[in-house]
């Protein structure tokens, strides 16, 4: 009977059409990827900024406007460009009607990033307040919106402002809950725009960004020049630019871009570069080197400009285009021919560089062969250790990894939501295991303090049981392509021992798997330091300022508990801190932070500078305990 009732309810009244803003607000992930709270660089609040700036960059690319200004104040974002300005008569349509824009006309925007007319509409719909002003040939027009709904359209008026567009918006806090901006992420975003648009000046809260040497500047910022094995090879051609070198880090560090868009997930252009580079190197040295030996420790950036680019999602993080332009060469052929010509010529003209590159490849080859036997023994040992029972409490998303992927989109969403907590001790891992979401959250339990891996070779990863089992749990032995968890969260006690374990784990990742940190996968779990409560209310506080505010709110003499270890927090309480309101502190490498320098400072010989750092920070911690 229940089935008959449900069937009878399926009629014309069951069919509902959503308008543009309703659909965006109902399915925001389709338009801006994941929502997040700002802890990750691909969280929605940064995508909103990017969508607006992309339009500014497209104007600059077409030859209009040499600077872009961005300010953020009290969660209000303001972006001003000096391009042609949105045509005044179409101002409202451009920011509120799906599939409306100039980018469908390939003559107006030959090699634009945004081609589907969605970007600013998504920003509008997902903002609690959105205002756009266009300045064009001495005239201006303004429109204001709330959650995509037009609330005021100003009359056209005279202006002394130069041509361009001004956008103000405040992300909707009912969509982006408890969001906050991490300026380092925005900093990286703006630098990438400048590297790809030499001569463009960008301003962010008073700081100026400009690049003269494009991708060469990018690699100089992303690496320590003193650790490069040879000078950066910088190659430029029509619609393509490549910079490449090798350093002493493990893994591959490749930054790829399409029409000024940072494709964090790579795509056809990045794969074409990886394959084309190997082919040219083999041909130049007339030796069939292993591809992994050629690419290990590579640092590279590749940028292409493509007509009508096809991306695999609205957030444009992975290129799917097979051709550079309709009827033109394939992406693979285009990049391979460029490398065959330009890289080959460069190496012939620079024999010293060619010799240094050969030595780096041969070193990789020797190290790979030395590790071969150890890896086999370590892999056998990992299987015998019964990883999934002994160390890892996996999530349901991965319990059937061998099953074929039926729905690629669902798989990607599922993968983006997976988290692994790395913790120490039975009590802490027990609390997390009991309170986690078994669908998407896994727990890896450490046994005591890990080894300090600073200065050691990758051989130790296979010889040390903890490290070997952890790399198997993450599935990162051969790179990040097989990474099983998008978020790798270090969860330790907020005491000296916990901080030490945290530092040892970060050393392990930075030493052997730096891409895991560079790509924004590693986080620190923030857990409350205090519980302040009376008979009516309980407040959890993450620092001394929150503790004092809780005391003031509750009044009287509330009970104050300071948590010293994760094991002291009951599973019921813990569930509140690793659920939707989880607080994660991302591990970010800032500009000028070069890995070996960082590790030498924190994990190398005990210097006076480090002693002073420890003493000063220890005093802060002691004051915190005393005040509690």
N, C-alpha and C positions, 0 to 999 in steps of 0.2 A: 504493500500500500504506500509505503514511504517513497518508493521509486516512482509510482504513478503520480504522486503529488508533485514531486520534483519535475517530472516531465511536463506536467500540465502547466507549471509555472514558467516554462520556457516559451515565451511568445514575444510579440512586438514590444511589449513593455519591458522585456528583459534586455533589449538592445539599447545601449547607451553610447552616445557620441560625446567625447570629451573635447573641449576647446583646447587651444595650444598650451595655455598656461596650466590648465588642470592636468594635462597629460605629463608635462614636465615635472610638476610638483608631485604627481602620483608615482612617476617612474624616473626620478632624478638620475639614477645610476646609468640609464640609457644615454644620458646627455653629458654627464660630467664624471662618470666613473663612480668610485666609492665616495661616501660622504666624509666620514672621519671628523676629527676635532682639531686638525692642524698638526698632529704629531708626525705625520708622514708627508713627504714631498709631493705625493700624488693625491692628497686629500682635496676634496671639492673646493674648499675656499681658495686654494691656489689655482685651480683650474678656472674659476671665475675670473681671477685677475688675468690669467693667460688669454682667455677668450677675448677680452677687451684689448689687451696689448697686441694680440695677433693682428687685429684690424689696423692698429697704428703701424705695425711693422710692414703690413702689406702696402700701406700708403707710402712709406719710406722706400720700399723696394721699387715702387712704380716711379720714384723720383720726386716725391712730395713730402716735405717735412724732414728735418735733420735732428729733431730731438723729441723725446717723450718724457713726460713728468709723471711720477707716481708718488702719492703720499698716503700714508695710513695713520689715522688718528682716531682713537677710541672706536676701533672696528669699522670706521668709515673709510672706504677706499675712494681715492680721487685719481683719475687718469686723464691727462691732457696731451693730445698730439697736435701737430701743426701741419697736417695734411690738407686735403682739399675741403674737408668738412662734409658731413652727410648732406645731400641735397635737401633743402629746407622743407619742400613740399612732401617729402617722403620720410621725414624724421620719425614719426610715430610708427609707420609701417615697418621700417628697417629694424626697429628694436622690439616689435610686438606681433609681427606676422611671419609665421614659419614659411620658409622657402621664398623669402623676399630679400633681395640684395643685388649688388652689382657684380658679384663674383660668378654669376652664371654666364656673364658676357666675357669670354676669354680674352677679348681685346682690351677690356678695362683692367683685368687682373690676370696677367699671363701665367704667373707662377705663384699663386696665392696659397696660403695654408688652409683657410676656411672656404670651402666651396659649397656647403650645403645650407647656408642661410640659417643656422641654428644658434651659433655662439652667443651673441648678445641677447637673444631671446631667452636663452637658458639663464643667463645672468639676471635678467629682468625678472623672470618668473620666480627665481630662487632668492630674491632679495626682498627684505621687508620694506626697503625704500630704494628706488632707482630713479635717477635723474640724468637726462641727457640734453646737452646743448650743442648745437651746430653753429659754427661761425663760417660764413661764406660770403666773400666779396662785399664786406661792409654791412651785412645783415646777419641777424641771429634768430634762433628759435629754440625754445625749451619745452620739454615734456617731462612730467613727473608721474611715477607709478608706485603702487604698493602691491607687492606679490604679483606683479604682472598686470594689475588692473590700473588703467589710466585714471589718474585723479585730477590732473590739471594740465591743460595744454595752453602754453603762453602764446600770445600773439607775436607775430614776426615784428622785429624792431631793428633799429640802426645799432651799430656797434663799432667800436674802435679796435676790437680784438682782431688779431691776425687769424687767418683761416685755420680751421681745424675742428676737432671734436673734444668735448669735455664730458666725462662720465663720472657720476658719483653713485656709489651704492653701499648698502649695508647688508651683508648676508643675513638671511632669515634664521634667527636662532631657534625656531621650531623645527627647522630642517638640519642645521649644523649645530647640534647641541653642545654647549660648553666649549665652543671653538675658541682658538687663540692662534695668532700668527707667530711663526718662528721665522725671524727675519733672515736667518742664514739660508733658508730655502728660497726666499724671494731674491736674495743676493745672488744665488746661483742662477736663478731664472734670468735675471737681468744681464748677468755677465754672458750667458749663452747667447742672448739676443745680440749683444755687442760684438761678440766674436764672429757671428755670422753676418754682421752688417757693419763692416769696417767703416769708421767715420761717424756712425750714429752715436749721438750722445743721449744717455738715459740718466735720469735723476730720481733718486729715491730718498725721501726724507732728508734732503740736503746733501746726500752723497752722489758724486758723479761717476758714471761708468762710461768708458770709451775704450775701443781697441783699434790699433793701427795695423796689426799684423794677423788678424783673424785667428784661424785655428792654431797657428804657432803660439799665440798668446795663451790660448786655452790650455795647451799642453804644458806650457811653462808654469801656469797657475796650478794645474792639477798634479804636477810632479815636482820632485826636487831636482833641479838641473844638475846638481852635483852627483846624483845617482844615475843619470842617463849614461848608457854605455857608448853613445855616440851622439853628435849634434842632431837635433830634430830635422828630419827630412820634410820639407814643406813644398808641396806640389799644387799648382793651380791651373785650371783650364776653364773652358766655357761650361758653365753649369756644374762644375765639380771642383772641390778643394779637399786635399788630404794632407794630414800631418802625422808623422809616425816616428817612433823610436823604441828602444828597449831599456828597461831599468832592471833593478834587482828584485822586484816583487814577484810573487807567484801569481799565476792566472793571467787572464787577458783583460785589459782595460780599454774598451773601445767605445767612443762617444760618436753617435751617429745622428745626422740631422737631415731633414727634408724641408726645403723652402723655409728655412729658419725655425722649423719645429724640432725640438729635441725628442727623438724617437727612443724613449727609454727601453722599449721592448725590442728595438732593432727592426728587422724586416728584410725585405729583398735587397735593399742597398747595402746593409751591413753584412749580410751573408755573401753578397757578391764581392765585397771588399775582402772578407776573410779568405774566400776561395781564390780570388784573383791575386792576392798578395802571395799566397803559398805557391801558386803556379809560376809567377815571375821569379821568385826567389830560387825555386828549383831550376828554372831555365838559366838564370844568371850564373849560378854556381855549378851548373851541370851535375847536380847530385840530387837524388830522390830522397830528400830529408823527410822525416815524419812531419805531418802538418802540425802536431802538437809541439814539436821541438822548435818549429819556426815561430809559432804564435805565443808560446809561453813567455811571460814577462813583457809582452808588447804593450805599448801605450799609443793609442792612435785616435784620430778624429777624422771623420769623413762627412762631407756635406755635399748634397746634390740638390739641384733645382729641377723640378719635374712639372710638366704641364698636366693639369687635372689629376693630382695625386689621389690614389685610393688607399685609405687607411682602414685598418681592421676594426676600429671603433671610433665613436664620436670624439674621444679624448685624444686621438691621433698619436698614440704612443708606438704604433707598429705599422710600417709601410707594407702595403700589399701589392702595389703597382708592379707589374712585370715589365713594363716599357717606360722609357724616359718620356716619350710623347706618342700620341696615336700614330701608328704607322712607322714609328722610329725604332731605334735599336733596343734590344732587351736590356734591362738593368744590368744583367750579368755581363753581356757583351760590352756595354758602354764603359763600365768600370774596369773590366779586364783589359780592354784595349788601351784605356788611359794609363793604367799601371804598366802595361807592357812597354809603352812608349816612354813615359815620363820617369818612372822609377828605374827602369833599366838604364836609361840615359844618365840619370843622376849617379847611380852606382858606378858606372863606367868613368864618369868625370871625377868621382870622389873615391879613389881606391882605399884611402885610410878608413873612411866610413864603412866601405864594403868589407874590409878586413875585420873591423870591430864587430860588425853584424854577424859575420861568419863565426867568429869566436863565441859570440853569445849563443848562437844556434848549436854549435858543437858542445858547449857547456851543458845546455839543456839536454842534449842527446846523451851525454855521459851520465848525468844525474838520473835520467829516466831509466837507463839500463841498470844503474846501481840499485835503484828502487824496485826493479821488477820482481826480484826474488822475495824481497821483504814484503811487498804488497800482496803477493800470493799467500804468504804465510799469515799475514794480518787479516786478509779477507776470510781465510779458512777459520781463523781463530774467532772472528766476529760471528760467523755462522754458528760455531760450536757454543759461543757464549749465550746464544738464544736471546739476541738483543731485545726483541719485543716483549719478552717476559722479565728480563733481568734489569734493564735500564730504562726502557721506554714504555710509557703508557700512551699508546697512540690514540689518535682521534678516529672516529668512524669514517671520516672523509678519505682516510688512507688505508683502511684495513683491507681494501680490495683493490690495491694499486694495479694489479695485473689485468683487471677487467678492462675491456675496450671502452674508449670514450665515445659515448653516444651523442652527447650534446656538448659541443666545444664551448659555447658561451656559458653554460651552466658550470662546466669544469673550471673555466677561468674565474668566474665569480667565487666558486667554492675555494679555489686555490688562494685567491686574494684574501680570503677571510681566515685562513688557517694560521694558527699560532702554536709555537712550541715554547714552553717555559723550561729554562735550564735552572735547576735549583740544587741545593745541597742538603743532605740529611733526611732521615726518614720522616721526622715530624713535619718539616716544611713541605716536602713533596707529597706527604699524605694529605695535608690540608688542601693543597692546590688540586690534587687528584679528585678529592671528594666534592669539591665545589666548582670544578671547571665545567665548561660545556663539552660534553663528550663528542659532539659532532665535529667541532672545529678546533678544539684545544687539546694539545698533547703535552706530556710532562716527561722530561729527561732528568734523571736523578744522578747527581755527581756523588762520588765517594770521597769525601774529604777535599782538601785543597788540590787543585790541578797543578801540574808542573809549570814552572816559569819557562816559557818557550822562547824568550827573547834570545836572538842570536843563534838559535838552533836551526838545523836544516829540516826539510820535510820528512826526513827519515824518522824523526821522533814521532810524527803523527801516526805512523804504522807500528812503531815499537811500544808506544804508550797506549795501554788498553782504553783508558778514558777517552783520549783524543780519537782513537781509531773507531770506537763505537759511536762517538758523537758525529763524526763525519759520515758514517754510514746512516745514522738516523736522519741527518739532514740531506743525504744523497748529494754531496758537493765534491766528491773526490775528483770528478772530471770537469768541474765548473758549475756555474749556477743554472744551467739549462734544466737540470733535474731537481732543483731545490724543492723540497717537499712542503715547506712552510714559508709563507710570505713574511711572517713576523717571527723573528728569533729573539725571545725575551729573556734576559738574564734576571732571575728572581732570587735575590740573596737577602740575608738579614741586614738591618740598618745598623750594624755594629762594626767594629774594626775588622773582625774576621770576614764578615760578609763583604765589606768594601774590598778586602784583599782578594777574595775569590772573584769578585766582579772585575777587578783589574787584571787578574790572571786570565780570565776568559776573554776579555777584550784584547789582551796581548796575543792569545792564541789565534783569534780571528784576524787581527791586523797582520800578524806575522805570516800566516799560511793561506788565509782566504780573505784578502783585503777587499775584494769586490763585494763581499757580503755586507761590509760596512759602507763602502762607497755607494752602493746601490740602494742604501737606506733600509736594509732589512733588520738591523740590530737595534734593540731597545733595552732600556732599563725599566723594570717594573717599579712604579712608585706605590708604596704601601703606606698607610697612615702611621705616623709616629705616635699620635695621641688619640685616646678616646675620652671625650668629655661628656659626662651625662649627669642628669638628675632623674627624679622619678618619672618625669614627663617626657623627656627627650634625650636622645643620644646623638652626638655629633662626632664624626671622625675627622681628624685634622692631620694635614700632611706636612705642616711646618709650624714654627713657633708663632708666626703671625696669625695663622688660622686658629691655633690653640687659644690665643688671647682673645680673639674675636668670639670664639665659642663661650669662653668664660664670661665675657661681658654680656653675651646674649642670654645665657641661662641664669646669670646672677647668683647671688648667695655664694655658697661654697660647693660647687659641683665636684663630683668624683672625677679625678684625672688619672688615667692610666697611660703609662708610656710603654709602647710595645718595643721590645728589644730584639725579638726574633720572629720570623714568620710562623714558627710553631706555636707561638703564644696566641695567634689569631685563630679563632675557631673556624671550622669549615663553613659554618653558616655565615659568619662575618666575612670570610674571605670571598665568598661568592659575590659580595657587593663590589669588590675591588678588582675583579677580573671579568666582570660582565660588561654591559653596555657603557657603564661609567668608568671603565678602566682608564688609568692614567699611565701613559707610557712616555718615557723620556728618550727621544731618539739619540743614538750615538752619531754625532755629526763631525766630519772632518772639515774644519773651517779653512778659509784661504790662508795659505802659508803653513798649514799643518801637514808636514810630510812624515810619512809613517815611520821610517827608521829614526828620524830625529825625535819623534814623540816617544817611541819605545826606548830609545837610549836615555831620554830624560827620566822617564818614570820607572823603567825596569833595568837600566844599566847600572853602572857603578854609582855608589852613593856620593852625590855631589853636594856642595854647600847650597846651591840653588834649590835642589830638591828638599834638602833638610829644612830650609826656610819655608818652602811651600807647605810641607807637612805640618810644621809647627804652627803656621798661621791658620791653616784649615782645622787643625786639631783644636785650637783655641775656640774657633766658632762652634765646633761640636760640643766642647765642654761647657761653653756658655749656654748652649741650648739645653743640655741636660740639667744644668744648675737652675735655669729659669723654670724648668718643668716642676 
